[in-house]
Amino acid sequence: MAASDWSWCPAFVDVDLDGYEDLLITNGFEFDVMDQDSHDQLRTKRLTFEQQKRFRQFHPGWPTPNAAFRNRRDGTFEPAGDVWGFNQPGISYGMALGDLDNDGDLDVVVNNLNSVASLYRNEATASFRDSGRAEPQPIRR
């Protein structure tokens, strides 16, 4: 989890309803300011003042997958983005959690730069209203 990419919005939530909070993280950035190739190109060009103000157009985008980590119940986490379907590449900033389908588990809404919002329905088989706990289940877009 130490290097989850260009992260914006971490949220601890019990995705799989096992009683332990998992971690969802939105990632991405509009442009990669650390890209050395674009810096080299800018040095060799003579730009007008107006072009210099818009230098970001020379930097490549930095879409990255969102990240999810399942709590292993021992103080450690394991990657779960692929299993839970929370790995959409893009530029995602904010995230909101709520029980949108009234089934007792939290669903997720993610806002994406220059794109439609993503809606993830938690398909866990148990709910907070149930006395039992569920096995890990995916959240789906």
C-alpha positions as a Python dict, from the first residue, in 0.01 Angstrom:
ca = {
    (1, 'M'): (0, 0, 0),
    (2, 'A'): (297, 231, 42),
    (3, 'A'): (305, 311, -329),
    (4, 'S'): (-57, 308, -445),
    (5, 'D'): (27, 558, -724),
    (6, 'W'): (-99, 916, -746),
    (7, 'S'): (-368, 877, -483),
    (8, 'W'): (-650, 1118, -403),
    (9, 'C'): (-926, 973, -191),
    (10, 'P'): (-865, 680, 46),
    (11, 'A'): (-1170, 531, 214),
    (12, 'F'): (-1177, 260, 477),
    (13, 'V'): (-1492, 53, 437),
    (14, 'D'): (-1581, -309, 508),
    (15, 'V'): (-1636, -410, 145),
    (16, 'D'): (-1661, -785, 204),
    (17, 'L'): (-1859, -753, 530),
    (18, 'D'): (-1617, -965, 732),
    (19, 'G'): (-1602, -716, 1018),
    (20, 'Y'): (-1269, -561, 912),
    (21, 'E'): (-1230, -236, 720),
    (22, 'D'): (-1080, -270, 373),
    (23, 'L'): (-923, 19, 179),
    (24, 'L'): (-1038, 176, -150),
    (25, 'I'): (-819, 442, -317),
    (26, 'T'): (-887, 662, -619),
    (27, 'N'): (-586, 734, -841),
    (28, 'G'): (-474, 934, -1143),
    (29, 'F'): (-352, 1275, -1246),
    (30, 'E'): (-427, 1492, -1547),
    (31, 'F'): (-64, 1509, -1659),
    (32, 'D'): (271, 1360, -1559),
    (33, 'V'): (491, 1652, -1453),
    (34, 'M'): (780, 1413, -1388),
    (35, 'D'): (796, 1288, -1748),
    (36, 'Q'): (1153, 1361, -1861),
    (37, 'D'): (1075, 1330, -2235),
    (38, 'S'): (827, 1616, -2222),
    (39, 'H'): (1074, 1830, -2022),
    (40, 'D'): (1339, 1767, -2289),
    (41, 'Q'): (1097, 1864, -2566),
    (42, 'L'): (1008, 2188, -2389),
    (43, 'R'): (1375, 2285, -2358),
    (44, 'T'): (1429, 2259, -2733),
    (45, 'K'): (1123, 2464, -2834),
    (46, 'R'): (1085, 2839, -2840),
    (47, 'L'): (747, 2907, -2692),
    (48, 'T'): (546, 3225, -2681),
    (49, 'F'): (421, 3349, -2347),
    (50, 'E'): (77, 3208, -2427),
    (51, 'Q'): (226, 2868, -2512),
    (52, 'Q'): (426, 2866, -2190),
    (53, 'K'): (105, 2920, -1994),
    (54, 'R'): (-32, 2606, -2156),
    (55, 'F'): (279, 2392, -2109),
    (56, 'R'): (69, 2113, -1961),
    (57, 'Q'): (-38, 2009, -2311),
    (58, 'F'): (315, 1876, -2363),
    (59, 'H'): (292, 1644, -2064),
    (60, 'P'): (135, 1301, -2113),
    (61, 'G'): (-171, 1204, -1913),
    (62, 'W'): (-130, 992, -1603),
    (63, 'P'): (-434, 763, -1594),
    (64, 'T'): (-385, 487, -1338),
    (65, 'P'): (-609, 213, -1203),
    (66, 'N'): (-794, 271, -880),
    (67, 'A'): (-678, 45, -599),
    (68, 'A'): (-850, -178, -345),
    (69, 'F'): (-691, -364, -57),
    (70, 'R'): (-858, -639, 145),
    (71, 'N'): (-791, -644, 517),
    (72, 'R'): (-631, -979, 605),
    (73, 'R'): (-757, -950, 965),
    (74, 'D'): (-400, -942, 1101),
    (75, 'G'): (-304, -577, 1046),
    (76, 'T'): (-194, -634, 685),
    (77, 'F'): (-370, -584, 352),
    (78, 'E'): (-364, -764, 16),
    (79, 'P'): (-444, -619, -329),
    (80, 'A'): (-808, -681, -425),
    (81, 'G'): (-874, -436, -710),
    (82, 'D'): (-885, -708, -976),
    (83, 'V'): (-1103, -943, -770),
    (84, 'W'): (-1348, -672, -664),
    (85, 'G'): (-1355, -496, -1002),
    (86, 'F'): (-1224, -170, -853),
    (87, 'N'): (-934, -128, -1096),
    (88, 'Q'): (-1065, 104, -1366),
    (89, 'P'): (-778, 304, -1518),
    (90, 'G'): (-841, 674, -1545),
    (91, 'I'): (-817, 994, -1348),
    (92, 'S'): (-1041, 951, -1047),
    (93, 'Y'): (-1049, 1206, -768),
    (94, 'G'): (-1333, 1187, -516),
    (95, 'M'): (-1537, 900, -384),
    (96, 'A'): (-1865, 875, -195),
    (97, 'L'): (-2003, 575, -6),
    (98, 'G'): (-2367, 496, 57),
    (99, 'D'): (-2621, 216, 45),
    (100, 'L'): (-2769, 316, -290),
    (101, 'D'): (-2969, -3, -347),
    (102, 'N'): (-3090, -39, 15),
    (103, 'D'): (-2946, -390, 58),
    (104, 'G'): (-2742, -315, 372),
    (105, 'D'): (-2392, -279, 223),
    (106, 'L'): (-2212, 32, 105),
    (107, 'D'): (-2193, 105, -267),
    (108, 'V'): (-1936, 344, -416),
    (109, 'V'): (-1957, 644, -651),
    (110, 'V'): (-1630, 777, -799),
    (111, 'N'): (-1594, 1099, -994),
    (112, 'N'): (-1362, 1086, -1295),
    (113, 'L'): (-1194, 1379, -1470),
    (114, 'N'): (-1348, 1453, -1812),
    (115, 'S'): (-1555, 1136, -1792),
    (116, 'V'): (-1877, 1008, -1642),
    (117, 'A'): (-1886, 905, -1277),
    (118, 'S'): (-1835, 538, -1195),
    (119, 'L'): (-2093, 356, -986),
    (120, 'Y'): (-1988, 38, -807),
    (121, 'R'): (-2255, -186, -658),
    (122, 'N'): (-2137, -392, -364),
    (123, 'E'): (-2249, -749, -430),
    (124, 'A'): (-2155, -893, -92),
    (125, 'T'): (-2391, -1175, 2),
    (126, 'A'): (-2452, -1063, 363),
    (127, 'S'): (-2552, -725, 494),
    (128, 'F'): (-2483, -534, 812),
    (129, 'R'): (-2838, -626, 914),
    (130, 'D'): (-2752, -999, 908),
    (131, 'S'): (-2591, -1168, 1206),
    (132, 'G'): (-2351, -1373, 990),
    (133, 'R'): (-2052, -1248, 793),
    (134, 'A'): (-1998, -1297, 422),
    (135, 'E'): (-1707, -1441, 230),
    (136, 'P'): (-1524, -1184, 14),
    (137, 'Q'): (-1741, -1084, -281),
    (138, 'P'): (-1666, -837, -558),
    (139, 'I'): (-1801, -492, -604),
    (140, 'R'): (-1898, -441, -965),
    (141, 'R'): (-1912, -140, -1188),
}
